[in-house]
Amino acid sequence: MNQPLAAPSARTRMAIEAAEAPARCIEQLRTNADVMRAAGRTLRDAAAPFAATLARGSSDHAASFAKFLLERHAGIPTLSHSPSIGSLYRATSPHFRGVPLIAISQSGRSPDLLAAADDARRQGAIVVALVNDTASPLAERAQIVLPVHAGPETSVAATKSFICTLVALTHLVAEWSGDAALLDALTTVGDVLGDAARADWSAGVAPLVDASEMLVIGRGPTLPIAGEAALKLKETCGLHAEAFSSAEVAHGPMTLVGHSDPVLALAPGDEALSGMAERLADFGARGACVIAAGMQQCDAAGAEIVLSTRTDVHPVLAAIAQIQSFYGLANALSLARGHDPDHPPHLNKVTSTL
């Protein structure tokens, strides 16, 4: 694999913390082995008709990843429970009884998530907390606590905590569903994420330095990754980026893309790959500047730039690896555009939405 971006100025807290993710995930898998096995058994025995997620911000993109995992690998329909339903509107539903509510929060302290978790538990939900801080109020409210073991994260932009959360969700769903292939794939996390952390995506910087808006597209396991990438482009680079499924982008957003407009494509390593290739050809035909990851050069006919990624791994791990590599690109782009990725304006590490 190529070497990482090496400019001394790139050693921001964001870059340093993102680079810690592979080692943190290895330790997480080792430390969480028993608790994940027990959680998987408990949730499997509950045999709930559906599951729900509860999150905001980057954690909500992780929740979308959980939805994909549960529906694709466990056959469990999964909905996104809006925090405001319980925290603001106080709407109740007896249908939550016995339903796993997967609450995801790095800090475990956002007031709206706490209120919504309290409300759901009163309705009989099984609250499952994925948190970096096991002493947090959210952890105290949960029947099942799953630590992500990301360690302290001081940059406002979440990186290693997001990656660690994706790995923890993958571990949980693998145990919950008994998916042997997914469990086996987790044994390669260190190598896969290590390669991704060293991958050089700096070719994507120049086309985006002066961009004012762009699309980020994904599908299946990479759609939540696209959502997180678009959020980070807004947050750290001041770049208006919007994420869409490659299956949905033709239903309107495609008309906004013209000659030289940038499109970042995060291709899935599963059955959806062929559809992504067709969409890239459409973008290329209209002269868009397509930057593609997750594809071999021969598959990315419509791409102007093909970023280095491994395509020989489980599709779930391949998707996680893409966000690991993307954080290096976002950090470099932020600096190139004159921003400080560690201190985005008007943002705080812990939000206080009611």
C-alpha positions as CSV (number, residue, x, y, z in Angstrom):
1,M,0.0,0.0,0.0
2,N,1.0,3.6,-0.4
3,Q,2.5,5.6,2.4
4,P,0.3,8.1,4.4
5,L,0.3,11.8,3.9
6,A,3.6,12.8,5.5
7,A,3.6,16.6,5.7
8,P,4.4,17.8,9.2
9,S,1.4,20.1,9.2
10,A,-0.9,17.1,8.7
11,R,-0.2,15.9,12.2
12,T,-3.3,17.4,13.7
13,R,-5.2,15.8,16.5
14,M,-7.7,14.6,14.0
15,A,-4.9,12.8,12.0
16,I,-3.3,11.4,15.1
17,E,-6.5,10.1,16.6
18,A,-7.7,8.6,13.3
19,A,-4.4,6.7,13.0
20,E,-5.0,5.1,16.4
21,A,-8.2,3.4,15.2
22,P,-6.7,0.1,14.0
23,A,-4.9,-0.7,17.3
24,R,-8.0,0.4,19.2
25,C,-10.2,-1.9,17.2
26,I,-7.9,-4.9,17.8
27,E,-8.0,-4.3,21.5
28,Q,-11.7,-3.7,21.4
29,L,-12.4,-7.1,19.8
30,R,-10.2,-8.8,22.4
31,T,-11.7,-7.1,25.4
32,N,-15.3,-7.3,24.2
33,A,-15.3,-11.0,23.2
34,D,-17.3,-12.2,26.2
35,V,-19.7,-9.2,26.5
36,M,-20.5,-9.4,22.8
37,R,-21.1,-13.1,22.9
38,A,-23.5,-12.6,25.8
39,A,-25.2,-9.6,24.2
40,G,-25.7,-11.5,21.0
41,R,-27.2,-14.5,22.8
42,T,-29.6,-12.2,24.9
43,L,-30.8,-10.3,21.8
44,R,-31.2,-13.5,19.8
45,D,-33.3,-15.1,22.5
46,A,-35.4,-12.0,22.7
47,A,-36.6,-12.7,19.2
48,A,-38.0,-9.2,18.7
49,P,-39.9,-8.5,15.5
50,F,-37.7,-5.5,14.8
51,A,-34.9,-3.3,16.2
52,A,-34.4,0.4,16.5
53,T,-31.5,2.8,16.7
54,L,-31.1,6.1,18.5
55,A,-28.3,8.5,17.6
56,R,-27.4,11.9,16.2
57,G,-24.5,13.3,14.1
58,S,-21.7,10.9,13.2
59,S,-23.3,8.3,15.5
60,D,-26.4,8.4,13.4
61,H,-24.4,7.4,10.4
62,A,-23.1,4.5,12.5
63,A,-26.7,3.7,13.3
64,S,-27.5,3.5,9.5
65,F,-24.6,1.1,9.3
66,A,-26.2,-0.9,12.1
67,K,-29.5,-0.9,10.1
68,F,-27.7,-2.3,7.1
69,L,-25.9,-5.0,9.1
70,L,-29.1,-6.1,10.9
71,E,-31.2,-6.2,7.9
72,R,-28.6,-7.8,5.6
73,H,-26.9,-10.2,8.0
74,A,-29.6,-10.9,10.7
75,G,-32.8,-10.4,8.8
76,I,-34.1,-8.0,11.4
77,P,-36.0,-4.9,10.1
78,T,-34.5,-1.8,11.8
79,L,-35.9,1.7,12.2
80,S,-34.3,4.9,13.2
81,H,-36.0,6.2,16.3
82,S,-36.0,10.0,16.3
83,P,-34.7,11.3,19.7
84,S,-37.3,14.1,19.7
85,I,-40.2,11.6,19.7
86,G,-39.4,10.7,23.3
87,S,-37.5,13.7,24.5
88,L,-39.6,16.5,23.0
89,Y,-43.0,15.2,22.0
90,R,-43.3,12.5,24.7
91,A,-45.0,10.2,22.3
92,T,-45.3,6.7,23.7
93,S,-45.7,3.3,22.0
94,P,-46.4,-0.1,23.6
95,H,-44.8,-1.7,20.5
96,F,-41.4,-0.9,22.0
97,R,-41.9,-3.7,24.6
98,G,-39.1,-6.2,24.2
99,V,-37.5,-4.4,21.3
100,P,-33.7,-3.7,21.3
101,L,-33.0,0.0,21.1
102,I,-29.4,0.5,20.1
103,A,-28.4,3.9,21.5
104,I,-25.1,5.2,20.0
105,S,-23.1,8.1,21.5
106,Q,-19.4,8.7,21.9
107,S,-19.9,10.8,25.1
108,G,-23.2,9.2,26.3
109,R,-24.2,12.7,27.6
110,S,-26.5,14.3,25.0
111,P,-29.7,15.3,26.8
112,D,-32.1,14.4,24.0
113,L,-30.6,10.9,23.7
114,L,-30.8,10.4,27.5
115,A,-34.5,11.5,27.6
116,A,-35.4,9.4,24.6
117,A,-33.6,6.3,26.1
118,D,-35.5,6.9,29.4
119,D,-38.8,7.1,27.6
120,A,-38.1,4.0,25.5
121,R,-37.1,2.0,28.6
122,R,-40.3,3.0,30.3
123,Q,-42.1,1.5,27.4
124,G,-40.2,-1.8,27.8
125,A,-37.4,-1.4,25.3
126,I,-34.1,-3.3,25.8
127,V,-31.7,-0.3,25.8
128,V,-28.3,-1.3,24.3
129,A,-25.7,1.5,24.7
130,L,-22.7,1.7,22.5
131,V,-20.5,4.3,24.2
132,N,-16.9,5.3,24.6
133,D,-17.5,6.3,28.2
134,T,-18.9,3.4,30.2
135,A,-19.4,5.8,33.2
136,S,-21.7,8.0,31.2
137,P,-25.4,8.7,31.9
138,L,-26.4,6.7,28.8
139,A,-24.5,3.7,30.0
140,E,-26.2,3.9,33.4
141,R,-29.6,3.8,31.7
142,A,-28.9,0.7,29.5
143,Q,-29.5,-3.0,30.2
144,I,-26.7,-3.9,27.9
145,V,-23.5,-1.7,27.7
146,L,-21.0,-2.3,24.8
147,P,-17.8,-0.2,25.2
148,V,-16.2,0.9,21.9
149,H,-12.8,1.4,23.6
150,A,-11.7,4.3,21.4
151,G,-9.9,6.0,24.2
152,P,-9.9,9.8,24.7
153,E,-10.8,11.8,21.6
154,T,-10.0,15.5,21.8
155,S,-10.5,16.7,18.2
156,V,-14.1,17.9,17.7
157,A,-14.2,15.8,14.5
158,A,-15.0,12.3,15.5
159,T,-12.7,9.7,13.8
160,K,-11.5,6.8,15.8
161,S,-14.6,6.7,17.9
162,F,-16.7,6.4,14.7
163,I,-14.5,3.6,13.3
164,C,-14.5,1.8,16.7
165,T,-18.3,2.0,16.8
166,L,-18.6,0.5,13.3
167,V,-16.4,-2.4,14.4
168,A,-18.4,-2.9,17.6
169,L,-21.6,-2.9,15.7
170,T,-20.2,-5.5,13.3
171,H,-19.1,-7.6,16.2
172,L,-22.5,-7.4,17.8
173,V,-24.4,-8.3,14.7
174,A,-22.1,-11.2,13.9
175,E,-22.7,-12.6,17.4
176,W,-26.5,-11.8,17.3
177,S,-26.9,-13.5,13.9
178,G,-24.4,-16.2,14.2
179,D,-22.8,-15.1,10.9
180,A,-19.6,-17.2,10.8
181,A,-18.2,-15.3,7.8
182,L,-18.6,-12.0,9.5
183,L,-17.0,-13.3,12.7
184,D,-14.1,-14.7,10.7
185,A,-13.7,-11.4,8.8
186,L,-13.3,-9.5,12.1
187,T,-10.0,-11.4,12.8
188,T,-8.5,-9.4,9.9
189,V,-9.6,-6.0,11.2
190,G,-6.0,-4.9,12.3
191,D,-4.5,-5.7,8.9
192,V,-7.4,-4.2,6.9
193,L,-7.6,-1.0,8.9
194,G,-3.8,-0.7,9.1
195,D,-3.6,-0.8,5.3
196,A,-6.4,1.7,5.0
197,A,-4.7,4.1,7.5
198,R,-1.5,4.0,5.3
199,A,-3.4,4.4,2.0
200,D,-2.6,7.7,0.2
201,W,-5.8,9.4,-0.9
202,S,-4.0,12.8,-1.5
203,A,-4.9,12.6,-5.2
204,G,-8.4,13.7,-4.1
205,V,-7.2,17.0,-2.6
206,A,-6.5,19.1,-5.7
207,P,-9.9,18.6,-7.3
208,L,-11.6,19.7,-4.1
209,V,-9.5,22.6,-2.9
210,D,-11.6,25.2,-4.6
211,A,-14.9,23.3,-4.7
212,S,-18.0,24.8,-3.2
213,E,-20.3,21.8,-3.4
214,M,-20.2,18.2,-4.3
215,L,-21.9,14.8,-4.1
216,V,-20.7,11.8,-2.2
217,I,-22.4,8.5,-3.3
218,G,-22.4,5.0,-1.9
219,R,-24.7,2.1,-1.6
220,G,-25.4,-0.8,0.7
221,P,-22.5,-0.9,3.3
222,T,-20.9,2.3,1.9
223,L,-24.0,4.5,2.0
224,P,-23.6,5.3,5.7
225,I,-19.9,5.8,5.0
226,A,-20.8,8.3,2.3
227,G,-23.0,10.1,4.9
228,E,-20.2,10.3,7.4
229,A,-17.8,11.5,4.7
230,A,-20.2,14.3,3.6
231,L,-20.6,15.4,7.2
232,K,-16.8,15.6,7.7
233,L,-16.4,17.6,4.5
234,K,-18.9,20.1,5.8
235,E,-17.5,20.1,9.3
236,T,-13.7,20.2,8.7
237,C,-13.4,21.6,5.2
238,G,-16.3,24.1,4.9
239,L,-17.4,22.2,1.8
240,H,-21.1,21.7,1.1
241,A,-21.3,17.9,0.4
242,E,-24.4,15.8,0.2
243,A,-24.6,12.0,0.4
244,F,-26.9,9.9,-1.8
245,S,-27.3,6.3,-2.7
246,S,-26.2,5.5,-6.2
247,A,-29.6,4.1,-6.7
248,E,-31.3,7.3,-5.7
249,V,-29.0,10.0,-7.2
250,A,-30.7,9.6,-10.6
251,H,-34.0,10.6,-9.1
252,G,-33.2,14.4,-9.2
253,P,-29.8,15.1,-7.8
254,M,-28.1,13.9,-11.0
255,T,-29.3,17.1,-12.7
256,L,-27.1,19.2,-10.5
257,V,-23.9,17.6,-11.7
258,G,-22.2,19.2,-14.7
259,H,-18.8,19.5,-16.3
260,S,-15.9,19.4,-13.8
261,D,-18.3,19.1,-10.8
262,P,-16.7,16.8,-8.1
263,V,-18.3,13.5,-7.2
264,L,-16.8,11.2,-4.6
265,A,-17.9,7.6,-5.1
266,L,-17.4,5.1,-2.3
267,A,-18.1,1.8,-4.0
268,P,-19.5,-1.3,-2.2
269,G,-17.7,-4.6,-2.4
270,D,-20.8,-6.6,-2.9
271,E,-23.6,-7.1,-5.4
272,A,-24.2,-3.4,-5.7
273,L,-20.8,-2.8,-7.3
274,S,-22.0,-3.2,-10.9
275,G,-24.8,-0.6,-10.5
276,M,-22.2,1.8,-9.0
277,A,-20.0,1.3,-12.1
278,E,-22.9,2.2,-14.4
279,R,-23.6,5.3,-12.4
280,L,-20.0,6.4,-12.6
281,A,-20.1,6.0,-16.4
282,D,-23.1,8.4,-16.4
283,F,-21.3,11.0,-14.4
284,G,-18.2,10.6,-16.5
285,A,-20.2,11.1,-19.7
286,R,-21.3,14.5,-18.5
287,G,-17.8,15.6,-17.7
288,A,-18.0,15.4,-13.9
289,C,-14.7,14.9,-11.9
290,V,-15.3,11.5,-10.4
291,I,-13.1,10.4,-7.6
292,A,-13.7,6.7,-6.9
293,A,-12.7,4.4,-4.1
294,G,-13.5,0.7,-3.7
295,M,-13.1,-0.1,-7.4
296,Q,-10.4,-1.5,-9.6
297,Q,-9.3,0.8,-12.4
298,C,-11.0,-1.5,-14.9
299,D,-14.3,-1.2,-13.1
300,A,-14.2,2.6,-12.7
301,A,-14.4,3.6,-16.3
302,G,-16.1,6.9,-15.5
303,A,-13.6,7.9,-12.8
304,E,-11.0,10.6,-13.3
305,I,-9.2,9.6,-10.1
306,V,-9.2,6.1,-8.5
307,L,-8.1,6.0,-4.9
308,S,-6.2,3.1,-3.4
309,T,-8.4,0.6,-1.5
310,R,-8.3,-3.1,-0.8
311,T,-11.0,-5.1,-2.7
312,D,-10.1,-8.5,-1.4
313,V,-11.8,-8.3,2.0
314,H,-15.3,-8.8,3.4
315,P,-17.6,-6.0,2.1
316,V,-18.4,-4.9,5.6
317,L,-14.7,-4.4,6.5
318,A,-14.0,-2.8,3.1
319,A,-16.6,-0.2,3.9
320,I,-15.1,0.5,7.3
321,A,-11.7,0.7,5.7
322,Q,-12.9,3.4,3.3
323,I,-13.8,5.8,6.1
324,Q,-10.4,5.1,7.7
325,S,-8.7,6.2,4.5
326,F,-11.1,9.1,4.0
327,Y,-10.2,10.7,7.3
328,G,-6.7,11.2,5.9
329,L,-8.1,12.9,2.9
330,A,-10.5,15.1,4.9
331,N,-7.6,16.2,7.2
332,A,-5.3,17.1,4.3
333,L,-8.1,18.9,2.4
334,S,-9.1,20.9,5.5
335,L,-5.6,22.2,5.9
336,A,-5.3,22.9,2.1
337,R,-8.5,25.0,2.3
338,G,-7.1,26.9,5.3
339,H,-9.2,25.3,8.0
340,D,-8.4,23.8,11.4
341,P,-9.9,20.3,11.4
342,D,-9.6,20.0,15.2
343,H,-11.6,23.1,15.9
344,P,-14.4,23.6,13.4
345,P,-16.3,26.9,14.0
346,H,-19.5,26.8,16.0
347,L,-19.2,23.2,17.0
348,N,-18.7,21.4,20.3
349,K,-17.6,17.8,21.2
350,V,-20.8,17.2,23.1
351,T,-24.1,18.5,21.8
352,S,-26.9,19.6,24.1
353,T,-30.0,19.3,22.0
354,L,-33.2,19.0,23.9
